[in-house]
Amino acid sequence: MEISYEEYRDLKRRIEELEREQAKTKVLPMKRWAYQVNELPIDTIRLSENIGSIPFFRYSQEARETWEVFVKLAKHVHTRVTPYEESTIHSWTRKTCDKIPRKCEDLTYEEQKLSIEMLNELIPIYNKYFKLAHPEICIIYRDEKRQFVSVEDV
């Protein structure tokens, strides 16, 4: 049985959606935030495959650098703010510095849920603007010929 390339891409996209839904239904520790969010942030553009002589590029969510930035931000929102104490009349001081939780496990369950909720709102916004900033990629052939190719949103 043969299927068109469009049908292949649709099936591949549906499989990825089902795998993500399946991963969410499993009972995972909250420290596995990547399984708890609705989508991961895009970090780059990758060559997916060649269809004949035409290269096919897609947005990639496989590297960890961008994800780690989002996790850091999600922990940072729970900075342990040190209270101010009155030292003299109309003068306030702090005994210690604010502390950012180092690990996801340092957060309470409620804090982790709040962080994941925040990530579910922020990541789609970031991905939208990444796609707007990078709608195509330049490929350079051996003969120095340049061609701009659209990036597929898979």
Steps between C-alpha positions, in 0.01 A plus 500: 500500500637841407415824670574855395760706675225722646328194649835382637562835673146502642541148636841583647358811668209299644737233637704769676182647651388159624841425649495831686147433630604152610800640685274745685266226622783312667567584861831682482687684769448873474872544436438360150353829385563432132225235515263733679503796260279518190789572263874546514680814385651510152875533511618474141421390146610154387518316171229240535534306175543537127205443270679428177733796454293731721620539860230506766567712809304510823504681831679293762422460868767240566789699651493593864644853510175688445307262726752562781443877467126446548555269798730756659232767453236266645714450811590869519136598543514320836797696635499483876467869580669599820286715725600854585557591862483839654848597610441859604208735467395510132793279402463143380766235440517140391704243687562269205473498122207359307547135412400343168411131533786296351303188407144434395474267800565799729155631408180388663246308295283814474798711387587241236142498372509879478831488310362249250191716454728798431704296250181392323423868440851625420633230266229537232566875494874442461443237227269737310765770488781256419301390194433861401870581533609189306242418229766374259859386488773566247668199345827535311582252227855389410501742206433787748141536376273611784137410542252588772278209606191525719510322832216253548300527820470133592 
